[in-house]
């Protein structure tokens, strides 16, 4: 499927990246701990709000031995050339620093001892990359990832986008790198349950080339423990109300709980008050989401409104599309992280804070109806 250029605005003040992963794993080891090695691959799989993406972001920031950590978001790189260019830039910055690169490109190479520490072969390749940008077209991914002598920990979020045609055979190139016994490359990928087969399915490039880790939302008991550990002003009744609104999703629930200390000290319903506040703020993002859904599929807005209103998607769109068309549209929305299906027959929003904005959407203005 083709990617859509439109990107959704980020949620203000939400715990993101490593911050969210730390919030969810307070007082315990993360699920991914022990799965990180200096060689091989790990696919972290979870629905859009599960924290899987944030886990991979934290892995990229964690201490993984001496290897050079690199984090890429596949949504920001539309084809192989763009991704390889971004990777080369991160590697060069990691080896030399951004200031040294800026000076070199301005005609002032770094001190000889800096290059000598990298070895003559690496220095020659680095000089070629900096002085001949067109060399990126011919350098292999293996050559590029071999430049850091300490090895590379490469983390890529939204990794299923690497399976798209403009990316060429980059997943197969990555497989060759992580399965090469002489390489020192660890590959960390995040994706959704609906898209995991594009990476690790039987016909996919990384099948059998590493580990898989399924990330699920915290249980109700774990949320209670987090409230207790953090000393949050949230009663059990308030917490249960919140979990019903967020569908128990890690990202949205953590966002609300993180903000509850800002509520009035004597507030009986701190989580409910913050939910209403953040839900109102999300109204501004509702139109962006609707536009994005429409760009993905003509039935996108209508399907998301139905899901937000707890309607059955097939029943809601039956007058306007057949079952095959609806199934395809649901798959496209799931591919782009707008919705997900925790079990057969049930569809949920990727961001439950948008529920009110989508429920109030005027059906008469929805394309596809």
N, C-alpha and C positions, 0 to 999 in steps of 0.2 A: 504494500500500500504506500502511496506517496505521502510524505510528510506535509503538514500544513504550516505555512510560515508564521501564522498568528500564534503568539505565545500569551498565555494567561498571566495576569498580574499576580504577584506574590501576595500571600496573606500577611497583612501588617502585624508585627509583633509576635508572629507564630514562632515557636521553637523550631529551628531548621537545622538540617545537616547534623553535624556531630552533637549540637546542643540537644536535639530531639532524641538522638540515640542515647545520650547520657541520661536524659530525663527518664526514659523508659527502662533503663538498666541500673538505676540507682540501687545500691546495696547488693548487686550481683554481677557476675560476669556476663557480658553480652553473649547472645547465642552464637555469634560468629567467632568468638574467642576459641582458639584451638583449631580453627579451620584455615588459618592463614599460614602459608609456607612461602619460602623463597622461590618456589618453582611450582608451576601448575596453574590451574584455574579454579575459580569458585563462582558459581552463579547463585546470587541471592534473589529469591523469588518471593514476591508478595504483592498484594493488591495496591492500588495507587496511594492509599492512606495508611498503609501498614507500617511504614518506617523502613522498608527494604532499601529504598533509594538513599535514605539518610544513613543507614548502616554502612553502605558502600562508601559514602562520603566520609564517614568517620574512619573507616579502614584506611582510606587514603591519607588521613591525617595522623594515624596512629604510628607508634614506633614499630616498624617492621624490619628491625635490624638496620644495616647500613644502606639498604637499597633506596633509590631515588623514587619518592612517591609522586605520582602524576594522576590528576583527576580530570576527566573529560565528560561533558554532557553531550551525548550524541545528537540531541535536538539542535545544537548550535553549529553543527557541521553537516552540510547537505550532501557531500559526496566524499569519495576517498581522498581526493587531493586536499580538500579542506581539513579533513580529520588528520591526515598525515602532516600537513603544514602546522596545525595546532600542536600535534605531538612533538614535532621537531623543535618548535619554539619553546615548549616546556622543558624539553631535554637540555637544550642549549642554555636556558636560564638556570636550570638546576646545576649545570656543570660550571658555568662561568659567571652567572649573575646578570641581571638585566642591565646594569650600568656598563659592565664590560662589553656586552653585546652591542649596546648603543654606541660606544666609542669605536668598537671594531668596524661597525657599519659606516661610521663617519671617517674611517681611514686610520684608526689608531689601534693596532692589534694589542692584545693583552701581554703582560710580561712573559718572557720566555719560560720562566720557571713554572708559571701557571699551566702552560701547554705541555711542558715536559712531564708534569705530574700525570698527565693523561696518556702519555705514550705517543710515539711518532705517528703511528697509523691512525689513531683517534684524532690527533691534532690536525692531520692532513684532511681527514673527512670533515671535521668541524669547520676548518677554514674554507673548504669547498662549499659547505652549506651556507656559510655566512656571506661569501663573496660571489657565489653563483647560485642564486635562488632557483634557477631552472633545474638544478641538480636534484631537487625534490621529486622531479618527475621520473627519475631513473633509479633512485636509491630504493632498496627493498626495505620492508618493515623490519626484517631481521637485522639488517645492517644498522638501522636507526636505533633500535632497542638495544643493540650491543654497544653503543657509544658510552653509556655510563659504566665505568669499570666496576662499580659497586652493585650493579644490577638495577632492575626497575620493578616497582609495584605499580601496575597500571590499572586504575579503577575507572570504569565507564558506566555511567548511569543511562537509563533508557536504551540499553544495549540492543534491544530487538530492532532498532532502526538501522543497525549495522547490516541487517539482512536485506535491506532494500537495494534495488538494482544500481543506483548511483554509487554505492559503496563497493561495487565490484566484488572481488573475492577476499575482502579484508578479514572476514571471520576465518577463512581457511588459512590465511597468512598468520593470523594470531594463533591458530591451532598449531601450525608448524613451529612457531616460536616456543610455545609452552610445552610442547612434547619433545623438543630437542634437548637431549640430556646435557649438552654442553652450554645451554643458555641459563641465564639467571633471571628469569622473568616470571613474576606472579601476576596473574590476570584476575581482576575482580569485576563482575558484571552484575547489574541489577535489571530486573525485568518483571513483568506481570505474569500471573498464572495463565492468562489468556494468550500470552505471546512467548512463553518459555520454549515451546517446541521449535521456534525459529532459531533458537540458540543451542538447545540440548536435546531436541527430539531425535528420533532414530535417523532422520535424513539430514540433520543439521550438522554444521561444521564442528561443533564442540561436543558432539555425542561421544561419551566415553573418555573425554579428555580431561576430566576434573570432577570436582564435587558439586553437589547442589544443596542449597540450604533454603528450606521453606520458612518464611517469616509470617507469623500470624499475630493477630491483635492480642493484647494482654487479656487475661481472664478477668472477671469481675473481682475475684479475690486479689489478683495482682493490682488492680486499680485501687482497691481498699488499702493494700499495703503501701502503695505509692503515696496516697493521701496521708497515711499515718507517718511514713518516713519523712515527708516534707512538711508535716505539721500544717496542712492546708485547712482553711476554715470551711470545710465541705462535710456536711452530714451524710450519713449513709443514704437517706432518702433523696437528698439532693444529688448525690453521685448516681444513683440508679436512674433518676430522671434524666440526667445528662447522657448516660450511656444509651438510653432509649433514643435520644435525639441524634447522637453521633453514630449510631449502629455499632458502638464500641470501637470505632476506628482509632488507631493509635495517634495519628497526627492531630485530628480534630479534637479528640478528648484531651490530649496533652496541652494543646493550645489553650483550651478553656481553663483547665486546672492551673496552668502556669500563671494565669492572670487573676485567679480568685483572691490572692492576697490584696489586690488593689480595690476589692469591694469593701463596703462599709464593715467595720469590725464586728458589728452586731447583726450583720445580714444573715437571716436564716437560710436564704436561698442564694448563696454566693455564686454557685455554678450556674444556676438558672439566670441570674442577673447578667453574668458575663456572657452567657450564650446569647441572650437577647441583644446585648450590645454588639457582639461580634457578628451576629446574624444580620443586624441592621447595616453594619459596615459592608457586609458581603453583597448587599443589594447593588452597590456600585459596580461589583464585578459580574453581576448577573448577566448584563447585556454582552459583555465580552465572551462569557461562556456560551451564551446563545449563538453569537456570531461564529464562534469556533465550532460549535456542534453543527451548525448549518454548512460551514465550509467542509466539514468532514463527510457529511451525508445529508441529502435533502430532508430526511426524516429525523435528523438529529435533535432539533429543538422540541419537536412533538414527543419523541421518546423520552427525553430527559424530563420534560414536564410530567409525563405519565409516571415515571419512576419516582420523581419527587413527591407526587401525590399518592404514592403507594398503590397505583393502578397497575394492572397486568399489561405489559407492553404490547403483547400480541392482541389482546382484547381491545385496547385503546386505539390501536392503529388499523384494526381489521377493515374499517370502511375505506381506508386510503391506500393500503398496500397488502400484498399477499404475504404468506408466512416466510417464503424464501427471501423476499425483499426486507422484511423486518429483521430476520436473523442476520442478514448481511449488515444491515445498519447497526444492529447491536454490537456485532463484532468490530465494526469500524470505530464505534465510540469507545469500546473497551481497549482497542489497540492504542488509542490516543489518551488513555488514562482518565476519561471522563466518567466512566461507569465501570462496575465490575460485578461478577456473579459469584458469590460465596458458595452457592450450591445450585443445583439444577432448578430452573424455574423462578429463581429469585435474582433480581437485579437491584443494585444500590448505587447511589451517587459516589463518585470518587471524592467529592468534597461535600459532606452533608450540610455545611454551613450555607450552601446555596439553595437549600430546600425551599425556603420561603420565597426567595426571588423567582425560582423556577415555577413554583406552584401558582404564583400570581401572574404568570405569563399569559397574555391574551391569546387564546387558541386561534382566534381568527387571523392573527398576524403570522402564524407559523407556516413557513413553506412546507410543502409536502402534504398539506391538508386541503 
